[in-house]
Amino acid sequence: MRHFINDIEITPRNILTIGLNSDFTGRPENLEISTDRILLPREALTIVQNHINTQGIFEGIPYRIETISGETLEYYIDLTQNAVFKTYEIEVSIKRRQGKDNFFDNANGTSFELMKSKGVQFSFIDIPYIIVKDNAVELALSLGISLYVMTRELIDQTISLTENIGSIFDGSLPNIGVPPSFDTGGLVMIVLNILLQIVVIALLLVAIVKMSQQFFELLFPQIRFYQGAKVKELIKKGCEYLGYQFQSTLLDGISGLTICPVPLIKDKDSYFDFLQNDLNFAFTKGYPTASDSTPTLGTLIDAIETQFNAKTKVRNGTVELERRDYWQNITSNLIIPALNIQNDRQEEYTLNVDEIWKRYYIHYQTDETDTHTLDFFDPTDAEYSTEALNVINADLVTIKGLNDVNIPFALGVRKTGLNWIEGIAESVFEVIDGLINTFGGNSSLVSQIEGRIGVMQISSQFFTKTKMLYTVAGKQPANYADIIRASAIYNKYHKINEITINDFKIYSDVPIAITGDDFVNLLNNNYAEINGVICEILTLKYIDEESKAIISYKFPYDYANGKVQIITINS
């Protein structure tokens, strides 16, 4: 292998110990050298020192590796990663340029607020919603009584004000005498009482206006709008901001996946704002903020990986987000392994027992500030259990482990029909619409009531958990729960984790003969045909000078089918 800094060829002191490794588990790194520490003497040291003197340590230095087979690997020296300065050499860390580490280091620290401030233009959608309080009947009764009492008080205060104004005329008449006199003190008291009553009446009017609005809101919740964004839009724009392309057939298949951020509050600066309905002061920015569960690009990708059993690959400047087995179905790789214990001329394997689980629990968040999420429990969670079959000694069953899929969003609740008040009102307004339209009018009061169906319903203006929706033109279709309910997500994306499907032999440290082209193909897709079966390559160590590699891989092995069953506890 040849090494270059800023296109100048150099020779690291530890060049003979540097190999090429790839670990495809977790978030896969397509390719990395076998050590992340490079010892740079002489000319290389001078290049690094000159960079520090001119650019400082906060910008990486381009580092390139060229293999014998012609593969070019772009890295950079990260001087903020524990660089060790010595008299005649420097020990540095290198990272893959536009690779996994580089991408997620930036993505985890890049908020959507930052992107917006830097001019990123997101495409937002309007999400219609209504507020349906869980105690609407009790509140309506309480507000009705309060409105009656305050209106009665307003009438009494108005009558008293009228009497006091009449008293001013009486008090302004002089007392008969020589000379005539005025009761100045009494007149002043009357004026003060009048001013006080005017203030009381004004406050009563403000309270009655607000109560009237709230009363009407309870009977016919007004359709308001939050701004939200499609998940793919947020991730795509975030990747482009960091200099990457983004592709995901997973998100293409659920294109309606939408995030409704946590509402924020506007300032109330004007006195006249107090006459407005309190429900007019909440808004969202359309993208997640610091108040949300996914304020950064990295945390959003984490959440989608968790929810949809997905993996993210970063290669050649492209971020790919897919279900974890996506690359299995598109591979054309073929490799022939040797025995992994050459001295004994035998093979050795283990089983993937660490992937066995007793309980699989997939669930959305509940939100105490939105009681509809508490009352909407059926679609929000699903639970499954692995149970042994043909048990002889129940106390010796060793199935254990919890796979907790904790989705960091609350599932948005759709208004599915008219409540009893709206049902009664619909009948009345049908008659009104008919009468008005009969005489040449154009009334559509019924359609306004029915237009509420499909919108998001919440129990208060503010909620504390970021909401996940599946929207078409802002509304959730009638079948939205069939698409993103917990059990649907399990069946489509997580069922492949059941041990009756996901049972494998694991072969470790297996030598294979490999060409440079084979090596590049495996970097692009870590699935390959081995002995007529598609297998997942877990790790790959390539020895460039010898055209061979050491791999670990999973080979399908049906050791669980018929021995255990997966039962549904709650769906």
C-alpha positions in Angstrom: 0.0 0.0 0.0 1.1 3.5 -0.7 0.3 6.5 1.6 -0.1 10.1 0.7 -0.6 13.4 2.6 -1.9 16.2 0.5 -0.9 14.1 -2.6 2.7 13.8 -1.4 3.8 10.2 -0.9 5.0 9.4 2.6 6.1 6.3 4.5 4.6 5.7 8.0 6.9 4.1 10.4 4.4 1.3 11.1 3.5 0.7 7.4 4.2 -3.0 7.6 1.6 -3.6 10.3 -1.2 -1.8 8.4 -3.9 -3.9 6.9 -7.5 -3.3 5.7 -10.4 -4.2 7.9 -14.2 -3.9 7.4 -16.7 -4.5 10.2 -20.3 -4.7 8.9 -22.0 -5.2 12.3 -23.9 -2.3 13.9 -23.4 0.8 11.7 -21.0 -0.7 9.2 -17.8 0.9 8.3 -17.1 -0.2 4.8 -13.3 0.0 5.0 -10.7 1.0 7.5 -7.1 0.3 8.1 -6.2 -2.3 10.8 -4.9 0.4 13.1 -6.3 3.9 13.6 -2.9 5.2 14.8 -0.3 6.2 12.2 3.3 7.1 13.1 4.6 9.9 10.8 8.3 10.7 10.8 10.5 13.1 8.9 8.8 14.7 5.8 5.3 13.7 7.0 6.0 15.3 10.3 7.0 18.5 8.6 3.8 18.5 6.5 1.7 18.1 9.6 3.6 20.9 11.4 3.2 23.3 8.5 -0.6 22.6 8.4 -0.9 23.3 12.2 1.0 26.6 11.7 -1.3 27.7 8.9 -4.7 26.1 9.4 -4.5 25.1 13.1 -5.7 21.8 14.5 -9.4 22.2 13.7 -9.3 21.2 10.1 -8.3 17.7 9.1 -5.4 16.9 6.7 -6.3 14.9 3.5 -4.7 11.4 3.7 -5.0 8.8 0.9 -4.1 5.1 0.7 -3.7 3.3 -2.6 -3.8 -0.5 -2.6 -2.0 -2.9 -4.9 -5.3 -3.8 -6.5 -6.0 -0.2 -7.3 -8.5 0.7 -4.6 -8.2 4.3 -3.4 -9.1 5.0 0.2 -9.7 8.6 1.2 -9.0 9.4 4.9 -8.1 12.5 6.8 -5.8 13.1 9.8 -7.9 14.2 12.8 -5.6 16.3 15.0 -8.3 16.7 17.7 -8.3 13.0 18.3 -5.4 12.4 20.8 -2.5 13.4 18.6 0.9 12.7 20.3 3.7 15.0 19.4 7.3 13.7 19.7 10.6 15.2 18.8 11.1 13.3 15.6 7.6 11.9 14.8 3.9 12.4 15.4 1.3 9.8 16.2 -2.1 10.6 14.8 -5.5 9.2 14.2 -7.0 8.9 10.8 -10.7 8.7 9.8 -12.5 7.7 6.7 -13.3 10.8 4.6 -17.0 11.0 4.0 -17.3 7.7 5.9 -19.4 6.5 8.8 -17.4 8.0 11.6 -17.1 11.3 9.8 -20.8 11.5 8.9 -22.2 10.6 12.4 -19.7 12.8 14.2 -21.1 15.7 12.3 -24.7 14.5 12.2 -24.9 14.0 16.0 -23.9 17.6 16.4 -26.0 19.2 13.7 -29.4 20.4 14.8 -32.2 21.3 12.5 -32.2 24.8 14.1 -28.5 25.2 12.9 -29.4 24.0 9.4 -32.3 26.5 9.2 -30.0 29.3 10.4 -27.5 28.4 7.7 -30.2 28.8 5.0 -31.4 25.2 4.5 -34.9 25.4 3.1 -37.2 22.6 4.3 -40.4 21.7 2.6 -43.1 21.8 5.3 -46.7 20.6 5.4 -49.7 21.9 7.3 -51.0 19.4 9.8 -54.6 20.2 10.7 -55.6 19.5 14.3 -58.4 20.1 16.8 -58.4 20.2 20.5 -60.8 17.7 22.1 -60.5 17.9 25.8 -61.1 14.6 27.7 -63.4 16.4 30.2 -65.4 18.5 27.7 -68.8 17.8 29.3 -67.7 18.9 32.8 -65.9 21.9 31.4 -69.0 22.9 29.4 -71.2 22.7 32.4 -68.7 24.7 34.5 -68.2 27.3 31.8 -71.9 27.6 31.3 -72.5 28.3 35.0 -69.6 30.8 35.1 -70.8 32.6 32.0 -74.3 33.0 33.5 -72.9 34.3 36.8 -70.4 36.7 35.2 -73.1 37.9 32.7 -75.4 38.5 35.6 -72.7 40.4 37.4 -72.0 42.5 34.3 -75.7 43.5 34.1 -75.7 44.4 37.8 -72.5 46.5 37.4 -74.0 48.2 34.4 -77.1 49.1 36.3 -75.1 50.4 39.2 -72.9 52.5 36.9 -76.0 54.0 35.4 -77.2 55.0 38.9 -73.9 56.5 39.8 -73.8 58.5 36.7 -77.2 59.9 37.7 -75.8 60.7 41.1 -73.2 63.0 39.5 -76.0 65.2 38.2 -77.7 65.3 41.6 -74.3 66.0 43.3 -73.5 68.8 40.9 -76.5 70.9 41.9 -75.6 73.6 44.5 -77.1 73.6 48.0 -79.5 76.5 48.4 -78.0 79.1 50.7 -76.1 82.3 50.9 -73.7 81.8 49.3 -74.6 78.5 47.5 -72.3 75.5 48.3 -71.3 72.2 46.7 -70.7 68.8 48.4 -67.2 68.4 46.7 -66.2 65.4 48.8 -69.3 63.4 47.9 -68.9 64.3 44.2 -65.3 63.0 44.2 -66.3 59.7 45.8 -69.0 59.2 43.2 -66.5 59.9 40.3 -64.0 57.4 41.8 -66.8 54.7 42.2 -67.7 55.3 38.5 -64.1 54.8 37.4 -63.7 51.7 39.5 -66.9 50.2 38.1 -65.7 51.0 34.5 -62.5 49.0 35.3 -64.6 46.1 36.7 -66.9 46.1 33.7 -63.9 46.1 31.3 -62.4 43.1 33.2 -65.7 41.3 33.2 -66.0 41.9 29.4 -62.6 40.4 28.8 -63.4 37.4 31.0 -66.8 36.8 29.3 -65.2 37.1 25.8 -62.6 34.5 26.6 -65.0 32.2 28.3 -67.4 32.5 25.4 -64.6 31.5 23.0 -63.6 28.6 25.2 -67.3 27.5 25.4 -67.6 27.6 21.7 -64.3 25.8 21.3 -65.6 22.9 23.5 -68.7 22.6 21.3 -67.0 23.0 17.9 -63.2 22.8 18.2 -61.7 25.0 15.5 -59.4 23.4 13.0 -55.9 24.9 13.4 -52.6 24.0 11.9 -49.2 23.0 13.0 -46.3 22.8 10.6 -44.5 19.5 10.2 -42.2 17.7 7.8 -41.8 14.3 6.2 -39.1 12.2 7.8 -37.3 11.7 4.5 -37.3 15.4 3.8 -35.6 16.1 7.1 -32.9 13.4 6.7 -32.3 14.2 3.0 -31.8 17.9 3.6 -29.6 17.1 6.6 -27.4 14.8 4.6 -27.1 17.4 1.8 -26.2 20.1 4.3 -23.3 17.9 5.4 -22.2 17.2 1.8 -23.7 13.7 1.3 -26.4 12.2 -0.9 -29.2 10.2 0.7 -31.2 7.2 -0.5 -33.7 4.9 1.2 -36.1 2.5 -0.4 -37.4 2.0 3.1 -38.6 5.6 3.5 -39.7 5.6 -0.2 -42.1 2.8 0.8 -43.6 4.8 3.7 -43.4 8.3 2.1 -46.2 9.6 4.3 -44.1 9.2 7.5 -44.4 12.7 9.1 -43.1 14.4 12.3 -45.2 16.9 14.1 -42.8 18.8 16.5 -43.5 19.8 20.0 -45.5 23.1 20.1 -43.7 26.3 21.2 -45.4 29.5 22.5 -45.4 33.0 21.0 -44.9 36.1 23.1 -47.9 38.1 24.3 -46.7 41.6 24.2 -49.9 43.6 23.4 -52.7 44.4 25.8 -55.2 43.5 23.1 -53.8 40.0 22.9 -55.5 39.3 26.2 -58.8 39.6 24.3 -57.7 36.7 22.0 -58.4 33.0 22.6 -55.5 31.5 24.6 -55.5 28.7 22.0 -54.0 31.0 19.3 -50.5 31.2 20.8 -48.9 27.8 20.0 -46.9 27.1 16.9 -44.3 24.8 15.5 -41.3 25.5 13.3 -41.9 22.5 11.1 -38.6 20.8 12.0 -37.6 19.3 15.4 -36.2 21.7 17.9 -34.4 21.3 21.3 -37.8 20.5 22.8 -38.2 17.4 20.6 -36.9 13.9 21.0 -34.8 14.1 17.8 -33.3 17.6 17.7 -30.3 16.6 15.5 -29.9 14.7 12.3 -28.0 12.0 14.1 -30.7 11.4 16.7 -33.4 11.3 14.0 -31.5 8.6 12.1 -31.1 6.7 15.4 -34.8 6.8 15.9 -35.7 5.6 12.4 -33.1 2.7 12.8 -34.8 1.7 16.0 -38.3 2.0 14.8 -37.8 0.1 11.5 -35.0 -2.4 12.3 -32.7 -0.5 9.9 -29.1 0.0 9.3 -27.3 3.0 7.9 -24.3 2.6 5.5 -22.2 5.5 4.4 -20.1 4.8 1.3 -18.7 6.9 -1.5 -20.4 10.0 -0.1 -23.9 8.4 0.0 -25.9 7.7 3.1 -28.1 4.6 2.7 -30.8 3.8 5.3 -32.5 0.4 4.8 -34.0 -2.5 6.7 -31.0 -4.5 8.0 -31.3 -7.3 5.5 -31.9 -5.1 2.4 -28.5 -5.8 0.9 -29.0 -9.6 1.0 -31.5 -9.5 -1.8 -29.3 -7.6 -4.3 -26.0 -9.4 -3.9 -24.1 -11.1 -6.8 -21.0 -11.9 -4.7 -19.6 -15.5 -4.7 -16.8 -16.6 -2.4 -15.3 -20.0 -1.6 -14.0 -20.3 2.0 -11.4 -22.7 3.4 -11.6 -24.6 6.6 -11.2 -22.2 9.5 -9.0 -24.6 11.6 -6.3 -25.4 9.1 -4.0 -27.3 11.5 -6.7 -29.9 12.3 -8.3 -29.8 8.8 -11.8 -29.2 10.3 -14.3 -26.4 10.7 -15.5 -24.7 13.8 -18.6 -22.6 14.4 -20.8 -21.1 17.1 -24.5 -20.3 17.1 -26.0 -16.8 17.2 -27.5 -17.4 20.7 -26.9 -13.8 21.6 -29.7 -12.9 19.2 -32.3 -15.1 21.0 -34.9 -13.1 22.9 -37.6 -14.2 25.4 -39.7 -10.9 25.1 -39.9 -8.5 22.2 -41.6 -5.3 23.1 -42.1 -2.6 20.5 -43.9 0.6 21.7 -44.5 4.3 21.1 -44.4 6.9 23.8 -47.4 8.0 25.8 -47.8 11.7 26.6 -49.5 12.7 29.9 -50.1 16.2 28.4 -52.2 14.6 25.6 -54.6 12.1 27.1 -55.6 10.8 23.7 -52.3 9.0 23.6 -53.2 7.3 26.9 -56.6 6.3 25.6 -55.1 5.0 22.3 -53.2 2.1 23.7 -54.1 -0.7 21.1 -52.0 0.6 18.2 -49.2 2.0 20.3 -47.5 -1.2 21.5 -47.1 -4.8 20.7 -45.5 -7.7 22.6 -44.3 -11.1 21.6 -42.7 -14.0 23.5 -40.5 -16.9 22.5 -41.9 -20.1 24.0 -40.2 -23.5 24.1 -42.0 -26.6 22.6 -41.9 -30.2 23.8 -40.5 -29.2 27.3 -39.4 -32.0 29.6 -38.0 -29.9 32.5 -39.6 -26.5 32.6 -37.0 -25.3 35.1 -34.2 -25.9 32.6 -35.6 -23.8 29.8 -32.9 -21.2 29.0 -34.7 -18.8 26.8 -34.0 -15.3 28.1 -33.5 -11.7 27.0 -35.5 -8.6 26.3 -35.5 -6.8 23.0 -37.0 -3.4 23.8 -37.8 -1.3 20.7 -38.5 2.0 22.3 -39.7 4.4 19.6 -39.1 7.9 20.8 -42.3 9.4 19.3 -45.9 9.5 20.4 -48.3 8.1 17.8 -50.6 10.9 16.6 -54.4 10.2 17.1 -56.8 10.7 14.2 -60.3 12.0 14.6 -62.3 9.1 13.3 -65.9 10.4 13.7 -68.3 13.0 15.1 -68.8 13.2 18.9 -72.3 13.4 20.3 -72.4 17.2 20.3 -71.3 17.4 16.7 -73.8 14.6 15.8 -76.6 16.7 17.2 -75.3 19.9 15.6 -75.0 18.1 12.2 -78.7 17.3 12.2 -79.6 20.9 13.1 -77.2 22.4 10.5 -78.5 20.1 7.8 -81.9 21.8 8.2 -80.3 25.3 8.3 -78.1 24.5 5.2 -81.3 23.3 3.4 -83.3 26.4 4.2 -80.6 28.9 3.3 -79.7 27.1 0.1 -83.4 26.8 -0.8 -83.7 30.6 -0.8 -80.6 31.1 -2.9 -78.0 31.1 -0.3 -74.7 29.1 -0.1 -74.4 27.5 3.3 -72.0 24.5 4.0 -72.1 24.3 7.8 -72.4 20.5 7.7 -69.2 20.1 5.5 -67.3 22.2 8.1 -68.3 19.8 10.8 -67.5 16.7 8.7 -64.2 18.3 7.6 -62.8 17.6 11.0 -62.7 13.9 10.3 -59.1 12.8 9.6 -57.4 15.6 11.4 -55.1 15.1 14.4 -56.9 15.5 17.7 -55.1 16.5 20.9 -56.4 17.2 24.4 -54.5 20.5 25.0 -52.7 23.1 22.9 -49.3 22.0 24.2 -47.9 18.5 24.3 -44.4 17.3 25.4 -43.7 14.3 23.1 -42.8 14.6 19.4 -45.6 13.0 17.3 -45.2 10.5 14.6 -47.9 10.6 11.9 -48.6 9.0 8.5 -50.1 11.8 6.4 -51.6 12.3 3.0 -52.1 16.0 2.3 -51.6 16.7 6.0 -54.4 14.4 7.2 -54.0 10.8 8.4 -56.0 8.4 6.2 -58.5 6.0 7.7 -56.0 3.1 7.4 -53.0 5.0 8.9 -52.9 2.8 12.0 -52.6 -0.3 9.7 -49.3 1.2 8.4 -47.5 2.6 11.5 -49.1 0.8 14.4 -46.6 -1.1 16.5 -47.8 -4.5 15.4 -47.7 -3.5 11.7 -44.1 -2.3 12.1 -43.2 -5.5 13.9 -44.7 -7.7 11.2 -43.0 -5.8 8.3 -39.7 -4.8 9.8 -38.9 -6.8 13.0 -40.3 -10.2 12.4 -37.0 -11.2 10.7 -35.5 -11.1 14.2 -37.5 -14.1 15.4 -35.1 -16.9 16.2 -37.0 -19.4 14.0 -36.1 -17.2 11.1 -32.9 -15.6 12.4 -31.0 -18.8 13.3 -27.4 -19.1 12.0 -24.0 -20.7 12.4 -21.2 -18.2 12.9 -17.9 -19.0 11.3 -15.0 -16.9 12.5 -11.5 -16.3 11.2 -12.1 -18.1 7.9 -9.4 -17.6 5.2 -10.5 -17.1 1.6 -8.8 -16.4 -1.6 -9.9 -13.1 -3.0 -9.1 -10.8 -5.9 -9.1 -7.0 -5.8 -12.4 -6.9 -7.6 -13.9 -9.4 -5.2 -12.7 -7.2 -2.3 -14.3 -4.1 -3.8 -17.6 -5.9 -4.4 -17.7 -7.1 -0.8 -17.2 -3.6 0.4 -20.2 -2.5 -1.6 -22.4 -5.4 -0.4 -21.4 -7.6 2.6 -23.7 -10.5 1.5 -22.2 -13.3 -0.6 -23.1 -16.8 -1.8 -21.2 -19.4 0.1 -21.7 -23.1 -0.7 -24.9 -22.3 -2.6 -26.4 -20.2 0.3 -26.5 -16.4 0.7 -24.5 -15.5 3.9 -23.9 -12.3 5.7 -20.2 -11.3 6.0 -19.7 -9.9 9.5 -16.0 -8.9 9.4 -13.4 -8.8 6.6 -9.7 -8.4 7.0 -7.9 -8.0 3.6 -4.2 -8.7 3.2 -3.4 -6.6 0.1 0.0 -8.1 -0.8 -1.2 -11.7 -0.5 -4.6 -11.3 -2.3 -6.4 -13.1 0.6 -8.8 -12.3 3.4 -9.9 -13.5 6.8 -13.7 -13.3 7.3 -16.4 -14.0 9.8 -19.8 -14.8 8.5 -23.3 -16.1 9.3 -24.5 -19.3 7.6 -28.2 -20.2 7.7 -28.8 -23.1 10.1 -32.3 -24.2 11.1 -31.7 -25.1 14.7 -34.8 -23.3 16.2 -37.7 -24.2 13.9 -39.9 -26.8 15.6 -38.1 -26.3 18.9 -39.7 -22.9 19.9 -42.7 -20.8 18.8 -43.3 -17.1 18.8 -46.6 -16.1 20.4 -48.4 -12.8 20.3 -49.1 -11.4 23.8 -50.5 -8.0 22.7 -50.9 -6.5 19.3 
